[in-house]
């Protein structure tokens, strides 16, 4: 393939992605500080840590059932300090709900509010859930997630194409070495024309941040195009998909009903303790307790010594929702090479490692991603304008640069 083909590919893939990457870049910048922004926008609903003995998840789930008897209660997420997010859904045949999460005080069980993740924000408390949905699925549900999945795959491929286009052209008899000719690609000439500054920002930013951009592109494939990610990762590493992406379904045993919350929680705690001893890890805190109704399993999730970073708890056991029978354990690291790599990708993408400095970096990176899309579109527009004028006979040649990518 000629260099001209890759120029064409980078141009049109970049233009296709531009609007989407502006959205995910800017929303990602905000999500790097999700807890702080939630507390700032709705302090009563997100009070942070406070004194008292936290209630057990079973008690919180019972509390939600009492507060909203017309819904089905499924999950208790305990990862935010001071509160519990109780996931709910409408009963079969019932009208759609205007909320899918009840937020309870973790200590008192008091209801702090109800929000819908993905709906248009009608209050300050709903702004960050909307931002999250916009980032993950364009606030369009499954269709939006699929769109961003293909955008992420195209972005991953384009990372390599863009890198290739920064390399200097072969030149026989040139006294300058190859590295000397590549050096300008890493620099921004602030005294140049506005077009030249845009071009340099586009090229140099992509080079300096290339590894980070590739990590964020490929980790986005993991979330939004998981089937492709699973097949690709499994080609090279031992890998098992996360439970939400796994083809797993437990049929109820004859005469067996779902385990009550209290019994299921006790089983989850016991199984986790057994696995901690068997696999030599320590449990630090309880992160979530989920009933995955469509799969017929409970997930008891904790933060453990096998977890990465400083925010996420992703060590969990799965067990039969009807009999309590053990199904499996998932550890973020030290179990399978492919899963360890995936855990790192997820933690880096979610700014869950390396503390505040890395969260600031991720916030800035989101703005840079939007900037790369904007500068790329500007470069294309200027060159197209120049080509149109040149074709019409007007003396307006396109700016001549050492390497071209638009």
N, C-alpha and C positions, 0 to 999 in steps of 0.2 A: 504494500500500500504506500502511496506517495504521501509526502508531508502535506500536500494540498488537501488530501482526503481528511486527514486529522484536523486540519484547520477548519474545514467545513463541518466536521462532526462536532468539534468543540463549540463552534459558533452556534449551531442550531440546538444542540443539547443544552447549552448554557442559556439560550433564550427561552427554551421550553421550561427550564427549571427556575428561571429568575424570580418570577412572582412568588412561587412556592417557597423558595429559599429565603426570600425577604421575610415572609410570614414566620417560618420556623426559626429563623435566626433571631428575630426580635422577640418572639414569644419565649424562645429558649433563654435569652438573656434575663427575662423576668423570672423564669422558673428556677434559675440558679439561686434565687432568694425567695422561694415560695413560702416557707414558714414565716419569714419576717414580713413579707408583703401581706399575707393573710392576717397576721396579727395587727398590722398597721391599718388595713382596710376594715377589719371587723374584730376589734379587740374583745368584745363580749363573747363572740363565737369561738375565738382562738386565744384564750387567756394565757396559754403557756403553763409551765409547771407551777404547781401550788401545793401547799401543805395538805397532808391527809394520806390515808391508806387507799391506794387505787382499788377499785372494784374488779372482780374477776370478769373475764369476757362473758361467761355464761350469764352472770347477773346483769351485765349491760345489755345483752341480747334479750333477756326477759323484760328488761325495762323498756326497750324499744317496742317489743310486742305489745306491752300494755299501753304505751303512748300512741301507737298506730295499729289498732287491731284489724284494720282493713287492708294491711299489706303483708307480704311474705318477707320475713327477715332472714338474711343469708350470711352476712359477714360482719366481723368486728375487726377493724384496723386500728391498731394501738400505737402506730409509729410516730404520731404527733404528740408532743409532750402536753399533758394536762387534759386531753380530750380523747374520745373514742369516736371513730367514724363507723356508723352502722349502715351497711349496705342493704337496701330493700328493693323490692319489685312489686308490681301490681299482681293481684291474684288472677288466675286464669279467668278470662271473660269479663274482668272488671275494667273500668275506665282507666286510661293511662294516667300515671301520677305526674304531678308537677315537681317532684323531688325524687331522688334516688339515694339520698344519704341523710340520715339523722345524726346530728352531732350532739354527743352527750358529754357532760362533765365526767372525767374519769374517776373522780373521787366521790362525788355526791350522786351521780346518775341523773342530774338535772338536764333537761333538754335545753340546748343552747341555740338550736336552729335547724333548719332543713334546707338543703341545697340540691340542685340538679347539676351534675357534671356534664357539661356539653350544651346546656340550654343558654339562650341569650341572657346576659346578665341583667337582672331587674333590681338588683341591690348591690351594695358594696361587697357583701359577702360572696356574691356569685361571680365577681370579676375574675378571680384567679382560677376557679374551676372552668370558666369559659376559656381563659388563656391556655390552660392545660389541654382542653379538648381541641382548641384551635391548633395547638402545636402537634398533637398526636394524630388527629383525624380531621383537621380543617373544620371542626364542629359539624361534621356531616355524617358521623357514624361510620359504619363499615366501609361505605363507598369512599369516604375521605381517607380512611386508613389505607385502603388499597392504592389510591392515587399516590399518597406519600410513599408507599412502599416502592412503587415503580420509579418515582422521583429519586428515592434514596439509592436504588440500584444504578440508575443513570448517573447519579452524582459520584458513586464509587468508581465507576468506569471512567468518568470524566476527570477524576483526580489524576489518573495515570496519563490520560491524553494531555491534560493541561501541563503536567510536569514535562512530558516529552517535548511539548512545543516551546518550552523555555530553553532547551538545549541549543547550543550554537550550531549553525549549519556547517556541514563539512566544507573545508576551505584548503585547497592545495596551495602550498607556497606562501601561506600567511605566516608572517614572522611572529605573530602573537600566538601564545599557547592556547590550548583548548580551554583551560580554566580561566585564563585572562579574558577570553571572549565570552565566557559564561557569566563572569562577574557582574556585568551591567544588569543582568536579569534580577539580581538580588538587591539592587539599589533603586532609590527614588530620587530623581532629579527635581528638587523643589523649585528650581529657577526656570524650568521649562514651561512650555505652553500648558494651558489647562488640559488639553487633550493628552499631552505627554505625561503630565502628572497622573491623570487617570489611568493611563496605560501602565505606568510604572507601579502605581499602587495595586492594580489588579494583578500584575505579574509577580511583584516582589512579595506581596502579602500571601499569595498562593504558595510561594516557595518556602518562606519562613515558617508558615503554619501548616505545611503540607501534611505532616504526620497527624496533627490534631484534626484536620479536615477529613482525612481518610478514616480516622477512628469514628468520628461522628457520623460520617456517611454510612459506613458498614454497620455500625451499631443501630442505625435507623432501619436498615434492612432487617436486622434481627427482630425488631418490634413489629414492623409493618409488613414484612414479606417473609414471615418466619419459615414457611415451607422451603423456600429457596435457600435461606440461611442454613437451615438444618441439613439439607442435602450437600451444600458446599462444605460446611464444617465437617460433616461426617466422612467426607472423602479423605481428609487428612488427620482427623483426631477422633478419639473415643468421645462420643457426645450423645447426650440424651436431652431432648427438648424439655423446656419447662412444662409444668403440669397444665397450664392454660393452653399450650400448643400440642398437647399429647392426645393421641387417639385412645382415650381411657374411659371406660364406662362399666360400672358395677351394677348388675341387675339385683333388685331386692330378693332376698331369700323368701321362700313361701312363708307367709304369716308374720314376716318381720316388718316392723315400722322403723322409721328413722330414729336413731338414738336421741334421747333428750339432751339438751345443751350441757347440762351438768355432767352427765355420764360421759359424753363425748369429750368434754374438756379434760376430765380426769384420765381418760384413755390416752388422749394426746400427750398429756404431761408425762404419763408413765412411759409411753413409747419413746418420747424424746429423751428421757433420762436413760433408757436402755441403749439407745443409739449413741448417746454421748459417751457412755462407758465403752461400748463396743468399738467406736471409731475414734476414741481419744480426743474429744473436744469438750469444751465447757460452755454451758448455757449462760448468757449474760442477762437477757431480758426477753419477755414475750412480745412479739411484734404483731401477730395477727392470728385469728381463729376463723376459718372459713368453712362453710358448708357449700360444696360445689354440687348443687342439686342435679344438674344435667349429667354429671359424671358419677354420682352416687358415692362421693367420697368426702371425708373431712380433711382439711389441711391445717395442721398445727405448726405455726411458723415462729421462729425465735431469731434473735441475734445471738450468734455464737462466736467462738474463737476461730471458726472457719470462714467467717464473713470478712469482706473487704471493706476498707474505708471506715467512715465515722457516722454514717446515717442509716444504712440499709440493713435490715435483718432478712436474710434469704435462706436460712437453714430450716428445712421443714420435713415433717413426716406426713405421709398419707395413710389413711386407714378407711376401711369399709364403713360407710355411713349407717349400715344396718346391723352389722355384727361386731364392729370394732376390730376386725382382723387387720393386721399390719400389711400394707401394700409396698411401701418403700420409703427410703430416706434420700433427701437431696441436700448436698453440701456445696456451697459456692466455690470451694477450693479444696484441693487435695484428694478429690474423688475421681474425676475424669479430666483429662487435659483439655478437651474441647469445652467443658463446662467452666473450668477455671478461666480460660481465655474469655469466654462469654461473660463471666462475672466481672472481669476487669473492664470489658467494653461497656457493660451496663453501668458500672460504678463511675467510670470516667465520663460517660455521657450525662449522667445525672448529678455530676459534681458532688459525689459522695465520698471522695477521697482527698487527702492532702489538705484538709481544712479550708480556712477562709481564703488563703492566697489562690488556691485552685478555683474556688467558686468565683472569685473576681475574674480570673482568667477566662472561665467559661462564659461569664456575663459579657466580657469584652469580645470574645470569639463570636458570640451570636451577632453582635453589631458588625464585626468584620465579614461574616458570611453574607449579611445583607449588603454590605458595601461592595463585596466582590460581585454580587449579582447586579448591583446598580452600575458599577464601573464597566462591567462586561457589556451591559445593554447600551451604555453610552458610546463605548468604542464601536460597537456594531452600527449604531445610528450614524455616527460621524463618518465611518467608512462607506456606508451605504449612500449617504448624502453626497460624498465625494464621487462615488462611482456613477451616480445618477447625473451629476453635473458634468462629469467627464464624458459620459455617453451622449449628452446633449450638445457637446462641443464647447462648453464653458471651461475656462482654464482653472480647474479646481482639483488637482490631483490629491489622492489620499496621502496622508502623512506617511513618510517612509521611516520604518523602524527596523531594527536588526532582526527581530523575530515578530511574527504576526500570529495572533490567535483569535481574531474576530473578523 
